[in-house]
Amino acid sequence: MSGQPSLLFVNQHYHPDFASTAQHLTDLAEHLVDDGFEVHVLCSAGHYLSGSMDVPMEETHNGVHIHRVRATAFGRDTLLGRLTDYASFFLQVLRRVLMGPRYNYVVTLTTPPLIALVATAARLLRGQPYGIWSMDLHPDAEVAVDMLGPDQSLTRMLHALNNWAYRRADFVVDLGPYMKRRLRNKGVPDERLHTIPVWNKKDEVYPIPDDDNPLVEEVGLQDKFVVMYSGNAGLGHRFDEVLDAMRYFDGHPDIYFLFVGSGPRRDEITSFAKAHDLSNIAYLDYFPREQIKYSLSL
């Protein structure tokens, strides 16, 4: 370790993965390197969607020291596969954090759920300071989409573990006032809460005129009004009104519905379009980050 202040970020995904948490963590980690920190990232060698990536287990990218663990890589196609990936990553990371070097701070994100407990264990067993960058709230999200009942014993246990980890943290980064309010209700003191909204880089995402956008012709959207959904089609996202609108406007050649990304609701949306023989919809995979300015300008 150098004489610089050292940070270890823990998250399942990191560069070159295109998961949202991977992209934001990459931005922050590289910015902190520029500010003089020694930055390490502990992540999985698995890919957000496909489950596997051809990447080295140890590398330094733009000054950030990346340490990958060989967790299972079943991907997101099934709940069992996802839970297995979560559990194997958790155990690998727990071993590395407890047996590896100490840092000024360990900072966990929230993928997989309850990963902050790794840092809590390191605090109890070796006095390791830690913080949480809260990108999601678990099991709050699972309760909200009826994956867990609010009064189930499992739900109460998960709430207790999660709240305990948050209350023990030296600091917690929330995304905004609504998450901050929930974290206060979990017992996190105001003085430990810090808000950092998610961001985009102004030099990466900006409006592109149709005449300068190669995707307009590539996707076949010339002279069309495009209704777009870009990102994860998750269980907590509501599409009923959008699906109704797709049916209503089918037959209007100047109106087109474009979905970009993936997620557990993707099959539901494409099956709906097929069942109703809709001609005004396309569902495309995620674009590389350098093309997002073009896709969001469609």
C-alpha positions as CSV (number, residue, x, y, z in Angstrom):
1,M,0.0,0.0,0.0
2,S,1.2,3.5,-0.8
3,G,1.1,6.5,1.6
4,Q,-2.0,7.8,-0.2
5,P,-5.4,7.4,1.5
6,S,-6.7,4.1,0.5
7,L,-10.2,3.0,-0.5
8,L,-11.7,-0.4,-1.3
9,F,-15.0,-0.4,-3.2
10,V,-17.0,-3.7,-3.1
11,N,-19.7,-4.3,-5.8
12,Q,-20.6,-7.2,-7.9
13,H,-20.1,-5.3,-11.2
14,Y,-17.3,-3.0,-12.5
15,H,-15.7,-2.0,-15.7
16,P,-16.0,-3.3,-18.5
17,D,-19.5,-4.4,-17.4
18,F,-22.3,-2.0,-18.4
19,A,-24.5,-2.4,-15.4
20,S,-25.5,1.0,-14.0
21,T,-23.7,0.5,-10.7
22,A,-20.6,-0.6,-12.7
23,Q,-20.6,2.6,-14.7
24,H,-21.2,4.9,-11.8
25,L,-18.6,3.2,-9.7
26,T,-16.1,3.3,-12.5
27,D,-16.6,7.1,-12.9
28,L,-16.2,7.7,-9.2
29,A,-13.2,5.4,-8.7
30,E,-11.3,7.0,-11.6
31,H,-12.1,10.5,-10.3
32,L,-10.8,9.6,-6.9
33,V,-7.6,8.4,-8.4
34,D,-7.2,11.7,-10.1
35,D,-7.8,13.3,-6.6
36,G,-4.8,11.4,-5.1
37,F,-6.5,8.4,-3.6
38,E,-5.3,4.8,-3.9
39,V,-8.4,3.1,-5.1
40,H,-9.1,-0.7,-5.2
41,V,-12.3,-2.4,-6.4
42,L,-13.3,-5.9,-5.4
43,C,-15.8,-7.3,-7.9
44,S,-16.9,-10.4,-9.8
45,A,-15.6,-11.7,-13.0
46,G,-19.2,-12.4,-14.0
47,H,-21.2,-10.2,-16.4
48,Y,-24.4,-8.4,-15.4
49,L,-26.5,-10.2,-18.1
50,S,-24.6,-13.1,-19.6
51,G,-22.9,-14.3,-16.5
52,S,-19.3,-14.4,-17.8
53,M,-16.6,-12.0,-19.0
54,D,-13.2,-12.7,-20.5
55,V,-11.3,-10.4,-18.1
56,P,-8.1,-10.8,-16.0
57,M,-8.6,-11.5,-12.3
58,E,-6.2,-8.7,-11.4
59,E,-5.6,-5.6,-13.4
60,T,-5.1,-1.8,-13.1
61,H,-7.3,0.3,-15.3
62,N,-7.0,4.1,-15.4
63,G,-5.2,3.9,-12.1
64,V,-7.8,1.8,-10.3
65,H,-6.6,-1.6,-9.0
66,I,-9.3,-4.2,-9.9
67,H,-9.5,-7.5,-8.0
68,R,-12.0,-10.0,-9.3
69,V,-13.3,-13.1,-7.6
70,R,-14.3,-16.4,-9.2
71,A,-17.9,-16.4,-8.1
72,T,-20.5,-18.5,-10.0
73,A,-21.8,-16.9,-13.2
74,F,-25.3,-18.1,-14.0
75,G,-26.5,-14.6,-14.9
76,R,-29.9,-13.1,-14.4
77,D,-32.1,-15.5,-16.4
78,T,-33.4,-17.3,-13.4
79,L,-34.0,-16.4,-9.7
80,L,-32.1,-19.4,-8.5
81,G,-29.1,-18.6,-10.7
82,R,-29.1,-15.0,-9.5
83,L,-29.3,-16.0,-5.9
84,T,-26.5,-18.5,-6.4
85,D,-24.3,-15.8,-7.9
86,Y,-25.1,-13.5,-5.0
87,A,-24.2,-16.1,-2.4
88,S,-21.0,-17.2,-4.0
89,F,-19.8,-13.6,-4.5
90,F,-20.7,-12.8,-0.9
91,L,-18.6,-15.7,0.5
92,Q,-15.6,-15.0,-1.8
93,V,-15.7,-11.3,-0.9
94,L,-16.0,-12.0,2.8
95,R,-12.8,-14.1,2.8
96,R,-10.9,-11.4,0.8
97,V,-12.0,-8.5,3.0
98,L,-11.3,-10.4,6.3
99,M,-8.0,-11.7,5.2
100,G,-6.7,-9.0,2.9
101,P,-5.1,-5.6,3.7
102,R,-6.7,-2.9,5.7
103,Y,-7.8,0.3,4.0
104,N,-8.7,3.7,5.3
105,Y,-12.3,2.8,4.3
106,V,-14.1,-0.1,2.7
107,V,-17.1,1.2,0.8
108,T,-19.8,-1.3,-0.3
109,L,-22.5,-0.7,-2.8
110,T,-25.8,-2.7,-2.7
111,T,-25.2,-5.4,-5.3
112,P,-25.7,-8.1,-4.2
113,P,-28.2,-7.3,-1.5
114,L,-26.8,-7.4,2.0
115,I,-23.2,-7.1,0.8
116,A,-22.7,-4.4,3.4
117,L,-22.6,-7.2,6.0
118,V,-19.2,-8.1,4.7
119,A,-17.9,-4.6,5.8
120,T,-19.8,-4.9,9.1
121,A,-18.0,-8.2,9.8
122,A,-14.7,-6.6,9.0
123,R,-15.4,-3.7,11.4
124,L,-16.3,-6.1,14.2
125,L,-13.4,-8.5,13.7
126,R,-10.6,-6.1,12.7
127,G,-11.8,-2.6,13.3
128,Q,-12.1,-1.8,9.6
129,P,-14.0,1.6,9.0
130,Y,-16.6,1.4,6.3
131,G,-19.3,3.2,4.4
132,I,-22.3,2.3,2.2
133,W,-23.2,3.8,-1.1
134,S,-26.8,2.9,-1.2
135,M,-28.0,2.4,-4.8
136,D,-30.9,0.2,-3.7
137,L,-32.7,-0.7,-0.5
138,H,-33.2,-4.3,0.4
139,P,-35.5,-6.0,1.3
140,D,-37.6,-2.9,0.8
141,A,-37.6,-3.3,-3.0
142,E,-38.6,-7.0,-2.8
143,V,-41.5,-6.2,-0.5
144,A,-42.6,-3.4,-2.8
145,V,-43.0,-5.8,-5.8
146,D,-44.5,-8.6,-3.6
147,M,-41.6,-10.9,-3.9
148,L,-41.6,-10.9,0.0
149,G,-44.5,-10.4,2.3
150,P,-44.0,-7.4,4.7
151,D,-44.7,-9.6,7.8
152,Q,-42.9,-12.8,6.8
153,S,-40.2,-14.0,9.2
154,L,-37.6,-13.9,6.4
155,T,-38.5,-10.3,5.6
156,R,-38.1,-9.2,9.3
157,M,-34.8,-11.0,9.5
158,L,-33.5,-9.3,6.3
159,H,-34.7,-5.9,7.5
160,A,-32.9,-6.5,10.9
161,L,-29.6,-7.5,9.2
162,N,-29.7,-4.7,6.7
163,N,-30.6,-2.0,9.2
164,W,-27.9,-3.2,11.5
165,A,-25.3,-2.8,8.8
166,Y,-26.5,0.7,7.9
167,R,-26.5,1.8,11.5
168,R,-23.0,0.5,12.1
169,A,-21.5,2.3,9.0
170,D,-19.3,5.4,9.4
171,F,-21.2,7.1,6.6
172,V,-24.1,6.3,4.2
173,V,-24.5,7.8,0.7
174,D,-28.1,8.1,-0.4
175,L,-29.5,9.0,-3.8
176,G,-32.0,11.7,-2.7
177,P,-34.6,12.8,-0.2
178,Y,-36.9,9.8,-0.4
179,M,-34.1,7.3,0.2
180,K,-32.7,9.5,2.9
181,R,-36.1,9.5,4.7
182,R,-36.2,5.7,4.6
183,L,-32.6,5.5,5.9
184,R,-33.5,7.8,8.8
185,N,-36.4,5.5,9.6
186,K,-33.9,2.6,9.7
187,G,-32.0,4.4,12.4
188,V,-29.1,6.0,10.5
189,P,-28.3,9.4,12.1
190,D,-28.6,12.5,9.9
191,E,-24.9,13.4,10.4
192,R,-23.8,10.2,8.7
193,L,-26.1,10.6,5.7
194,H,-24.8,12.2,2.5
195,T,-26.7,12.7,-0.7
196,I,-25.0,12.1,-4.1
197,P,-27.5,11.8,-6.9
198,V,-26.6,9.6,-9.9
199,W,-25.2,11.5,-12.8
200,N,-24.2,11.4,-16.4
201,K,-21.1,12.9,-18.1
202,K,-22.0,15.9,-20.1
203,D,-19.4,15.0,-22.7
204,E,-21.0,11.6,-23.1
205,V,-24.7,12.2,-23.2
206,Y,-26.2,15.1,-25.1
207,P,-28.8,15.6,-27.8
208,I,-27.8,14.5,-31.3
209,P,-29.8,15.8,-34.3
210,D,-31.4,13.1,-36.4
211,D,-29.2,14.0,-39.4
212,D,-26.1,13.3,-37.4
213,N,-27.3,10.2,-35.7
214,P,-26.3,7.0,-37.5
215,L,-28.8,4.9,-35.4
216,V,-31.8,6.7,-36.9
217,E,-31.3,5.0,-40.3
218,E,-29.8,1.8,-38.8
219,V,-32.9,1.2,-36.6
220,G,-35.3,2.5,-39.3
221,L,-36.7,5.5,-37.4
222,Q,-36.7,8.2,-40.1
223,D,-39.6,10.6,-39.8
224,K,-41.0,8.8,-36.7
225,F,-42.0,10.1,-33.3
226,V,-40.2,7.7,-30.9
227,V,-41.5,6.7,-27.5
228,M,-38.5,5.2,-25.8
229,Y,-37.8,3.2,-22.6
230,S,-34.1,2.7,-22.0
231,G,-32.6,0.6,-19.2
232,N,-33.7,-2.3,-17.0
233,A,-37.3,-3.5,-17.3
234,G,-37.5,-4.5,-13.7
235,L,-40.2,-6.1,-11.6
236,G,-40.8,-2.7,-9.9
237,H,-41.4,-0.9,-13.2
238,R,-45.0,-0.5,-14.5
239,F,-45.7,-0.9,-18.2
240,D,-49.5,-1.4,-18.3
241,E,-50.2,2.1,-19.7
242,V,-47.3,1.9,-22.2
243,L,-48.6,-1.5,-23.5
244,D,-52.1,0.0,-23.9
245,A,-50.7,2.9,-25.8
246,M,-48.8,0.5,-28.1
247,R,-52.0,-1.2,-29.0
248,Y,-53.9,2.1,-29.4
249,F,-51.3,3.6,-31.8
250,D,-50.6,0.5,-33.8
251,G,-51.3,1.4,-37.4
252,H,-49.9,4.9,-37.0
253,P,-46.7,4.6,-39.1
254,D,-45.3,7.8,-37.7
255,I,-45.3,6.6,-34.0
256,Y,-42.9,4.0,-32.8
257,F,-42.2,2.4,-29.4
258,L,-38.5,1.5,-28.8
259,F,-37.3,-0.4,-25.8
260,V,-33.5,-0.6,-25.2
261,G,-32.0,-2.9,-22.5
262,S,-33.2,-6.0,-20.8
263,G,-34.6,-7.2,-17.5
264,P,-37.2,-9.6,-16.1
265,R,-40.1,-7.8,-17.8
266,R,-38.6,-7.9,-21.3
267,D,-40.3,-11.2,-22.2
268,E,-43.6,-9.9,-21.0
269,I,-43.4,-6.9,-23.3
270,T,-42.2,-8.7,-26.4
271,S,-44.8,-11.5,-25.8
272,F,-47.5,-8.8,-25.6
273,A,-46.4,-7.3,-28.9
274,K,-46.4,-10.7,-30.6
275,A,-49.8,-11.7,-29.2
276,H,-51.3,-8.5,-30.6
277,D,-49.3,-8.6,-33.8
278,L,-48.0,-5.1,-33.2
279,S,-45.8,-3.5,-35.9
280,N,-44.8,-0.4,-34.0
281,I,-42.3,-1.8,-31.5
282,A,-38.7,-2.9,-31.3
283,Y,-36.7,-4.2,-28.3
284,L,-33.0,-3.7,-28.7
285,D,-30.2,-4.9,-26.5
286,Y,-28.1,-2.5,-24.4
287,F,-25.9,-0.2,-26.5
288,P,-22.2,0.3,-25.5
289,R,-21.6,3.3,-23.3
290,E,-20.0,5.3,-26.1
291,Q,-23.2,5.0,-28.2
292,I,-25.7,6.0,-25.5
293,K,-25.7,9.6,-26.7
294,Y,-27.0,8.3,-30.0
295,S,-29.6,5.8,-28.6
296,L,-31.1,8.4,-26.2
297,S,-31.4,10.9,-29.0
298,L,-33.6,8.6,-31.2
